[in-house]
């Protein structure tokens, strides 16, 4: 059975118990498991497909908590190593009244950045597997080289590579460094997910369709352009499919984008997508794939936190059946 592998950060999101308050003025926080790649793995697992996390955590209570929460969500954790050289990463989040976020990260470095390429094995990956990653762990570190190696192994074994830039500028020395890392890894992905807030930053192009087309470089076969509550558009080189979002009461958008791409990749795994038939699968199933992904994101935004707010498959299907 094919599997979703996520590589990158797993951390603790400290979510404020007050909305509309600047981070410096938040009085109390609620602990929640997070990290974009982990959120995606948890979404795929909760929807019913095999998912495994590749990362490193500290030998600390927060690392123990994250292992426990990932296991509870159904994610395989046997490829997570532990270290005493650094602590598990932390992110403090403040929520605006509309559910949008502001982040403050504690990781200089965090344990995930210390995962070395020697700690992953080419034998883990098979044809039909999907490797998903983001840009947060592409800062200069052993983990950046580990990403390169994992991508190489997956492609060598006939798997699909998915990339969500997930721009978090506070984690970078400069915006230029962030953009350069994204441009370095972009051509090695087969699927790219980009949000309306990130597109112009990444491409430098204001026109949406022109900017999207500029992302078809190297091995890229599909670009998913997410527009929050307005839904998402799916592009292959010569075709575009549009979809609408779902109206929900927004509580916290922290994991909505991750739930979206988790739902998207889950549907690809369910359809037994391979590198050879990827575009055909998208052409045949684009409507149901986008519906499922949009509903996944919407339901997650209606709760608090990321992994904690993820819906199950039945809840997603119930929402899509109403549309």
SEDO-497507 format. One record per atom (N, C-alpha, C): residue number from 1; x, y, z. Coordinates in steps of 0.02 Angstrom, whole numbers, m for minus. Each point is the difference from the previous one (the first is absolute). Layout:
N
NUM X Y Z
...
//
This chain:
323
1 42 m60 0
1 m42 60 0
1 44 62 0
2 m16 47 m43
2 40 62 m4
2 m7 40 64
3 47 46 11
3 3 35 64
3 19 73 m11
4 m23 42 45
4 20 70 3
4 57 7 50
5 56 27 m23
5 55 18 44
5 3 75 5
6 1 27 60
6 11 71 10
6 68 8 33
7 39 49 m24
7 65 14 30
7 2 73 20
8 28 13 59
8 6 69 23
8 m17 9 73
9 m25 60 16
9 m9 18 70
9 m63 m30 32
10 9 m22 61
10 m56 m15 45
10 13 41 62
11 m49 40 20
11 12 45 56
11 m63 11 41
12 7 38 53
12 m56 18 41
12 m25 69 m19
13 m63 5 m19
13 m32 65 m9
13 m33 20 66
14 20 58 25
14 m34 28 58
14 m52 49 m25
15 m64 m20 3
15 m55 38 m27
15 m29 45 55
16 m9 65 m12
16 m26 44 52
16 m72 m16 17
17 m18 10 62
17 m69 m9 20
17 m41 64 m10
18 34 53 m24
18 m34 63 m16
18 11 16 m73
19 m53 20 m35
19 6 21 m70
19 7 75 m4
20 29 25 m55
20 4 71 m12
20 48 36 46
21 49 m37 28
21 49 28 46
21 70 m10 m28
22 41 52 1
22 69 m6 m24
22 36 m52 42
23 49 m33 m31
23 35 m54 34
23 29 22 67
24 26 60 4
24 30 24 62
24 m51 10 55
25 m64 3 m18
25 m52 13 49
25 m41 m62 18
26 17 m57 m31
26 m37 m62 15
26 16 m23 71
27 m50 m17 38
27 9 m19 70
27 11 m75 7
28 m38 m40 m39
28 5 m72 7
28 m5 m35 m67
29 32 m58 m5
29 3 m38 m62
29 m24 m72 13
30 m24 m32 m53
30 m17 m70 2
30 49 m38 m44
31 29 m53 26
31 49 m40 m36
31 m34 m43 m53
32 28 0 m61
32 m28 m42 m53
32 57 m27 m43
33 m4 m63 m23
33 51 m28 m45
33 m5 34 m68
34 56 12 m32
34 m1 33 m65
34 63 m11 m40
35 12 45 m48
35 52 m7 m49
35 m33 m23 m65
36 7 40 m53
36 m38 m13 m61
36 7 m71 m28
37 61 m27 m7
37 4 m68 m26
37 m35 m52 45
38 5 11 66
38 m34 m45 46
38 m76 5 m6
39 m24 61 m10
39 m72 9 m9
39 m25 m38 m61
40 39 2 m54
40 m19 m35 m62
40 m1 m75 12
41 52 m26 33
41 2 m72 14
41 m60 m21 43
42 m16 41 50
42 m56 m16 44
42 m66 1 m38
43 m8 47 m47
43 m61 4 m40
43 m8 m64 m42
44 53 m19 m34
44 m3 m60 m42
44 m16 m61 42
45 31 m6 58
45 m12 m57 44
45 m72 0 26
46 m26 58 20
46 m68 3 25
46 m51 m15 m54
47 17 16 m62
47 m46 m15 m55
47 2 m74 m19
48 51 m37 24
48 m1 m72 m9
48 56 m30 m42
49 53 39 m14
49 55 m28 m39
49 63 m1 43
50 48 m42 m19
50 63 m5 37
50 40 65 m7
51 26 24 56
51 41 61 0
51 56 m8 51
52 59 24 m19
52 59 m6 43
52 36 67 4
53 26 16 59
53 35 63 11
53 75 m13 4
54 39 41 m37
54 72 m3 3
54 26 65 30
55 29 m5 60
55 24 60 33
55 43 m20 60
56 20 50 39
56 37 m12 63
56 m31 45 53
57 m9 m28 60
57 m27 36 57
57 50 0 57
58 m7 47 46
58 42 1 58
58 m19 m54 50
59 48 m19 42
59 m15 m45 56
59 m29 43 56
60 m62 22 m9
60 m32 43 48
60 m74 m16 2
61 m35 32 47
61 m71 m15 9
61 m41 20 m61
62 20 54 m35
62 m37 20 m59
62 8 m51 m56
63 59 m29 m6
63 10 m54 m49
63 m43 m60 15
64 m3 m19 65
64 m42 m56 21
64 m73 14 m19
65 m22 61 14
65 m69 20 m15
65 m15 m6 m74
66 46 22 m43
66 m11 m1 m72
66 m3 m72 m26
67 44 m43 24
67 m3 m71 m19
67 m68 m29 19
68 m22 16 59
68 m64 m25 24
68 m58 24 m43
69 1 64 m19
69 m55 29 m39
69 0 m26 m72
70 59 m7 m30
70 4 m27 m67
70 m24 m73 m2
71 20 m38 50
71 m23 m69 4
71 m75 m4 8
72 m27 45 41
72 m72 3 10
72 m37 16 m65
73 31 41 m43
73 m30 18 m64
73 9 m54 m52
74 40 m51 16
74 10 m56 m47
74 62 5 m42
75 44 49 15
75 61 9 m38
75 55 m47 26
76 35 m32 m46
76 57 m42 19
76 57 44 25
77 29 m17 57
77 53 42 30
77 67 m35 5
78 6 m59 m32
78 62 m38 6
78 58 33 m37
79 m13 48 m42
79 53 35 m37
79 15 69 31
80 m22 10 62
80 16 59 38
80 56 m17 49
81 57 33 m6
81 55 m11 46
81 0 53 55
82 39 m10 52
82 1 46 57
82 73 22 13
83 7 58 30
83 66 27 14
83 0 39 65
84 59 3 33
84 9 42 58
84 38 65 m18
85 17 6 m65
85 39 58 m22
85 m42 63 m9
86 m65 m7 m6
86 m44 58 m9
86 m69 m19 25
87 m39 51 14
87 m68 m10 25
87 m50 m5 m57
88 m58 m27 14
88 m56 m1 m47
88 m22 73 m14
89 m16 15 m62
89 m19 68 m20
89 m66 22 30
90 m5 65 12
90 m61 31 27
90 m20 58 m44
91 m66 10 m7
91 m26 58 m37
91 m56 31 41
92 6 64 15
92 m53 36 34
92 m40 38 m52
93 m66 m7 3
93 m44 28 m52
93 m48 49 32
94 m10 57 m33
94 m54 44 20
94 m53 0 m55
95 m63 3 20
95 m55 m4 m47
95 m35 67 m6
96 m7 23 m62
96 m41 60 m13
96 m73 m19 4
97 m44 49 0
97 m72 m14 6
97 m26 m43 m57
98 32 3 m59
98 m23 m40 m57
98 32 m69 m3
99 39 m18 53
99 30 m66 2
99 69 m4 m31
100 24 54 m32
100 67 1 m28
100 52 3 56
101 63 m18 m16
101 49 m11 52
101 62 44 m6
102 35 7 57
102 66 31 3
102 43 m48 41
103 61 m15 m24
103 41 m52 31
103 63 29 33
104 21 m33 53
104 66 11 29
104 30 m69 14
105 57 m15 m32
105 29 m67 3
105 60 m3 48
106 8 m57 33
106 57 m12 44
106 37 m62 m26
107 54 12 m38
107 39 m55 m28
107 65 25 m28
108 52 m1 40
108 65 24 m23
108 57 m47 24
109 5 m60 m27
109 m50 m32 m43
109 m48 m42 42
110 m52 m23 m30
110 m43 m51 30
110 24 m69 m24
111 m23 m51 34
111 24 m68 m13
111 m10 m21 m73
112 m55 20 m31
112 m15 m23 m68
112 54 20 m50
113 33 58 12
113 51 25 m46
113 63 m42 2
114 6 m44 49
114 61 m40 8
114 m6 m69 m33
115 m57 m16 m30
115 m7 m65 m34
115 48 m3 m59
116 43 m51 0
116 50 m6 m53
116 m22 m48 m54
117 29 7 m60
117 m19 m43 m56
117 16 m73 12
118 49 m13 44
118 18 m69 15
118 m54 m35 41
119 m46 38 27
119 m52 m30 43
119 m63 m21 m39
120 1 9 m66
120 m56 m24 m40
120 25 m55 m48
121 m46 m41 m21
121 17 m61 m38
121 m40 m1 m65
122 35 m11 m54
122 m32 m4 m66
122 m53 m55 m2
123 10 m53 39
123 m47 m57 m1
123 m68 17 29
124 m6 58 33
124 m66 19 27
124 m51 12 m55
125 23 22 m59
125 m44 28 m50
125 m13 m48 m58
126 m63 0 m24
126 m20 m44 m55
126 m40 39 m52
127 m11 m31 m57
127 m41 31 m53
127 m70 14 26
128 m26 59 m14
128 m66 18 22
128 m1 37 67
129 57 0 36
129 4 39 61
129 3 74 m17
130 m20 42 48
130 5 72 m8
130 43 28 55
131 49 41 m17
131 40 37 49
131 m24 72 0
132 m18 26 59
132 m23 69 6
132 48 39 44
133 16 62 m21
133 43 42 41
133 m18 74 m10
134 25 42 46
134 m12 72 m1
134 67 36 1
135 m2 66 6
135 63 38 m4
135 30 16 68
136 m38 m8 55
136 24 21 66
136 66 m34 18
137 8 m63 m17
137 61 m37 17
137 51 0 m57
138 m5 48 m45
138 49 7 m54
138 52 53 15
139 m1 26 63
139 54 46 21
139 65 m40 0
140 56 35 m2
140 65 m34 m2
140 9 m41 64
141 2 m66 m8
141 3 m46 56
141 9 m70 m28
142 17 m50 42
142 1 m69 m24
142 m66 m21 m31
143 m56 25 26
143 m65 m19 m25
143 m11 21 m73
144 29 54 m21
144 m7 21 m70
144 30 m53 m46
145 59 m25 17
145 31 m52 m41
145 m40 m65 4
146 m30 m12 57
146 m42 m60 9
146 m60 3 m47
147 m29 60 m8
147 m54 9 m48
147 23 m19 m71
148 58 25 m19
148 26 m15 m67
148 5 m76 m10
149 27 m34 51
149 10 m72 m5
149 m67 m37 m3
150 m48 20 41
150 m65 m32 1
150 m35 8 m67
151 2 60 m28
151 m30 11 m66
151 33 m45 m52
152 65 m5 2
152 37 m42 m47
152 m21 m74 7
153 m6 m24 61
153 m19 m70 12
153 m71 m14 m25
154 m46 45 15
154 m69 m10 m20
154 m6 m2 m76
155 32 46 m33
155 m3 3 m74
155 32 m62 m31
156 55 m22 30
156 35 m59 m26
156 m44 m61 4
157 m45 m2 50
157 m43 m58 10
157 m70 10 m30
158 m9 52 m40
158 m62 9 m37
158 m56 33 39
159 18 36 53
159 m51 35 40
159 m15 70 m26
160 m49 32 32
160 m21 68 m17
160 24 47 54
161 24 59 m19
161 25 50 47
161 m48 59 1
162 m22 19 60
162 m46 56 10
162 33 53 42
163 m6 63 m21
163 34 56 34
163 m51 56 14
164 m5 19 63
164 m39 58 21
164 49 51 29
165 16 54 m36
165 50 48 25
165 m16 25 71
166 m64 11 16
166 m20 17 68
166 46 53 30
167 2 58 m30
167 48 52 17
167 m9 25 72
168 54 m2 39
168 2 26 68
168 63 44 7
169 m5 61 m21
169 58 45 m4
169 36 10 66
170 m35 0 59
170 37 10 63
170 54 m53 13
171 m3 m56 m36
171 49 m53 11
171 62 6 m44
172 2 52 m41
172 54 8 m47
172 42 62 15
173 63 m3 m18
173 43 59 8
173 m25 57 m44
174 m26 m17 m58
174 m27 52 m45
174 m53 m31 m45
175 m42 42 m28
175 m50 m23 m48
175 33 m31 m61
176 58 28 m19
176 36 m26 m58
176 23 m72 11
177 25 m15 61
177 21 m68 15
177 m58 m49 m6
178 m59 21 25
178 m59 m42 m4
178 m19 m13 m72
179 m3 53 m40
179 m19 m6 m70
179 49 m43 m38
180 64 8 14
180 51 m39 m36
180 m6 m75 16
181 m15 m16 63
181 m7 m71 18
181 m61 m30 m35
182 m54 38 m3
182 m60 m24 m35
182 15 m12 m73
183 34 46 m32
183 17 m7 m71
183 48 m59 m12
184 42 m14 50
184 46 m56 m7
184 m37 m67 0
185 m50 m7 42
185 m35 m64 7
185 m60 m7 m46
186 m28 56 m22
186 m61 m2 m42
186 6 m46 m60
187 55 2 m40
187 3 m42 m60
187 3 m75 14
188 12 m19 63
188 6 m71 18
188 m67 m29 23
189 m52 41 4
189 m66 m24 21
189 m43 m16 m61
190 m46 m46 9
190 m49 m16 m52
190 m66 39 12
191 m16 11 64
191 m60 38 19
191 22 58 44
192 m24 59 m15
192 15 59 41
192 m65 32 23
193 m6 11 65
193 m57 35 27
193 23 70 21
194 m36 51 m23
194 19 69 17
194 m63 39 16
195 5 44 50
195 m58 39 20
195 m1 67 m35
196 m59 33 1
196 m6 65 m31
196 44 52 35
197 17 m11 63
197 43 47 37
197 73 m9 m18
198 19 m57 m28
198 70 m16 m13
198 21 7 m73
199 m48 m4 m45
199 16 m7 m71
199 45 56 m27
200 m19 62 12
200 40 56 m27
200 68 4 34
201 3 m15 65
201 64 0 35
201 48 m50 m32
202 m25 m59 m15
202 43 m53 m27
202 20 14 m72
203 m47 22 m41
203 13 7 m72
203 22 70 m21
204 m19 51 39
204 14 69 m21
204 m47 24 m55
205 m54 m37 m13
205 m47 16 m54
205 m68 15 30
206 m30 55 m19
206 m64 21 28
206 m59 m38 m30
207 0 m10 m66
207 m55 m35 m32
207 m1 m73 21
208 m58 m24 25
208 m4 m66 30
208 15 m56 m50
209 m33 0 m58
209 10 m54 m49
209 72 m1 m25
210 27 59 m12
210 70 4 m23
210 47 m25 54
211 m14 18 63
211 42 m22 56
211 m3 m76 7
212 m60 m28 m5
212 m8 m73 5
212 39 m35 m55
213 m6 24 m62
213 35 m32 m55
213 76 2 9
214 24 52 34
214 73 5 11
214 25 m53 49
215 m46 m32 35
215 20 m52 48
215 6 m69 m32
216 m19 m5 m63
216 9 m64 m35
216 71 m5 m26
217 44 m13 46
217 72 m7 m15
217 22 m70 21
218 52 m25 m32
218 26 m66 19
218 m52 m54 m5
219 m11 m35 56
219 m45 m58 0
219 m72 16 20
220 m16 63 10
220 m67 19 24
220 m53 m20 m51
221 m50 m38 23
221 m55 m21 m44
221 m66 33 18
222 m8 21 63
222 m63 29 23
222 14 54 52
223 m38 55 m4
223 3 53 50
223 m70 9 29
224 m4 m1 66
224 m63 11 35
224 3 69 32
225 m46 43 m21
225 m1 70 23
225 m58 9 48
226 15 10 64
226 m53 4 50
226 m17 73 15
227 m65 12 10
227 m26 69 10
227 m41 6 64
228 18 m39 51
228 m36 3 63
228 m73 m19 m8
229 m43 41 27
229 m72 m14 m2
229 m28 m1 m71
230 36 30 m48
230 m23 3 m69
230 13 m65 m39
231 33 m48 31
231 12 m64 m33
231 70 m6 m28
232 8 m37 m54
232 66 m14 m28
232 m6 m15 m74
233 54 14 m36
233 5 m16 m71
233 56 m50 m10
234 m11 m47 m44
234 50 m51 m16
234 22 9 m72
235 65 4 m10
235 29 10 m66
235 44 m60 m18
236 m8 m24 m62
236 53 m38 m33
236 23 45 m57
237 49 m20 m37
237 31 47 m47
237 m49 33 m48
238 m49 m36 m23
238 m45 28 m51
238 m72 5 22
239 m14 m11 65
239 m69 m1 24
239 m5 30 70
240 m57 32 13
240 m14 28 67
240 m70 m22 22
241 m6 m24 62
241 m64 m17 28
241 m11 43 63
242 m59 29 5
242 m16 43 57
242 m45 m37 49
243 1 21 63
243 m45 m29 50
243 m17 53 51
244 m57 m8 32
244 m23 47 51
244 14 m26 70
245 5 46 47
245 11 m20 69
245 m66 m13 36
246 3 m11 65
246 m59 m13 41
246 m6 55 53
247 m61 24 10
247 m11 52 50
247 m5 m31 69
248 48 20 43
248 1 m24 69
248 17 59 45
249 m10 m9 65
249 20 50 48
249 72 m13 19
250 44 46 m20
250 72 m9 11
250 19 11 73
251 35 m50 28
251 28 7 67
251 75 11 m2
252 34 m39 m42
252 74 1 m2
252 22 m30 m66
253 36 38 m40
253 22 m24 m66
253 68 m36 2
254 27 m12 60
254 68 m26 6
254 12 m62 m44
255 m44 m49 2
255 12 m61 m37
255 m42 m9 m62
256 m36 52 m21
256 m48 m8 m55
256 35 m18 m66
257 54 35 m16
257 36 m14 m62
257 30 m70 0
258 24 m21 58
258 29 m68 6
258 m54 m53 m7
259 m59 13 30
259 m55 m47 m8
259 m22 m3 m72
260 1 57 m35
260 m18 1 m71
260 47 m46 m39
261 65 11 5
261 46 m41 m41
261 1 m72 26
262 m13 m10 64
262 m6 m68 25
262 m59 m36 m32
263 m57 35 m5
263 m58 m29 m34
263 14 m12 m74
264 35 45 m32
264 18 m6 m71
264 44 m62 m11
265 52 m7 41
265 46 m56 m9
265 m33 m66 20
266 m44 2 49
266 m38 m61 19
266 m40 m26 m60
267 m33 46 m35
267 m40 m21 m58
267 44 m28 m56
268 61 26 m7
268 45 m28 m50
268 22 m71 20
269 14 m10 64
269 18 m66 23
269 m58 m49 m9
270 m60 24 15
270 m60 m41 m8
270 m11 m20 m72
271 18 45 m47
271 m8 m13 m71
271 58 m39 m30
272 48 m19 44
272 60 m37 m22
272 38 38 m53
273 9 65 12
273 38 42 m47
273 74 m21 1
274 30 1 m58
274 72 m10 m8
274 27 58 m41
275 65 2 m5
275 30 54 m40
275 m23 m3 m72
276 m10 m61 m25
276 m20 m9 m70
276 m72 21 m13
277 m45 m11 49
277 m70 15 m13
277 m26 61 37
278 45 39 32
278 m20 55 43
278 m47 50 m35
279 20 23 m58
279 m40 49 m36
279 m68 m30 m20
280 0 m63 m21
280 m63 m33 m19
280 m47 m6 61
281 28 m17 57
281 m40 m5 62
281 m31 68 16
282 40 53 m6
282 m25 67 14
282 m54 21 m50
283 9 m18 m62
283 m50 16 m51
283 m66 m36 15
284 4 m62 20
284 m60 m41 10
284 m35 16 66
285 39 16 52
285 m29 5 67
285 7 70 31
286 17 51 m40
286 14 66 28
286 m57 28 43
287 m62 m11 m21
287 m56 29 37
287 m5 m29 71
288 1 m66 6
288 m6 m30 66
288 62 12 43
289 59 2 m32
289 62 14 37
289 m2 69 31
290 m19 50 m40
290 m3 69 25
290 m56 9 51
291 m57 m32 m11
291 m54 4 50
291 23 m27 67
292 31 m58 m1
292 24 m32 61
292 52 44 35
293 47 27 m40
293 53 42 29
293 m29 64 29
294 m45 33 m36
294 m32 61 25
294 m37 m12 65
295 m38 m54 3
295 m38 m16 60
295 47 m16 58
296 55 m33 m14
296 49 m16 52
296 28 64 31
297 18 47 m42
297 27 64 24
297 m52 40 39
298 m60 2 m26
298 m53 39 32
298 m16 m27 70
299 m9 m65 5
299 m17 m29 65
299 56 10 51
300 62 m3 m23
300 57 11 46
300 1 72 24
301 m16 47 m44
301 m1 71 19
301 m57 16 48
302 m49 m44 4
302 m56 11 46
302 16 m23 71
303 59 m32 9
303 21 m21 66
303 63 37 21
304 28 m19 58
304 60 33 26
304 60 m46 m7
305 57 29 m21
305 60 m39 m8
305 2 m31 m69
306 48 m46 m10
306 9 m32 m66
306 m20 m73 4
307 44 m43 25
307 m15 m71 6
307 m63 m10 43
308 m6 41 52
308 m57 m7 46
308 m66 13 m35
309 0 41 m53
309 m62 21 m32
309 m16 m40 m63
310 44 m46 m19
310 m11 m37 m62
310 m64 m41 2
311 m40 2 m53
311 m60 m42 m3
311 17 m71 m20
312 m48 m45 5
312 9 m67 m27
312 m34 m3 m69
313 8 m56 m33
313 m26 m6 m68
313 m76 8 m3
314 m35 m28 50
314 m73 4 0
314 m24 74 4
315 34 40 42
315 m19 70 6
315 12 38 m65
316 55 m16 m34
316 15 33 m64
316 m53 m18 m52
317 m16 m64 m4
317 m48 m23 m50
317 m70 28 14
318 m16 8 63
318 m65 29 18
318 m5 71 m25
319 56 38 6
319 m1 69 m25
319 m3 3 m76
320 38 m43 m34
320 1 1 m73
320 m68 m22 m29
321 m34 m45 36
321 m65 m23 m24
321 m53 55 2
322 12 51 41
322 m48 55 5
322 8 50 m58
323 57 m4 m35
323 13 50 m53
323 m31 m21 m66
//
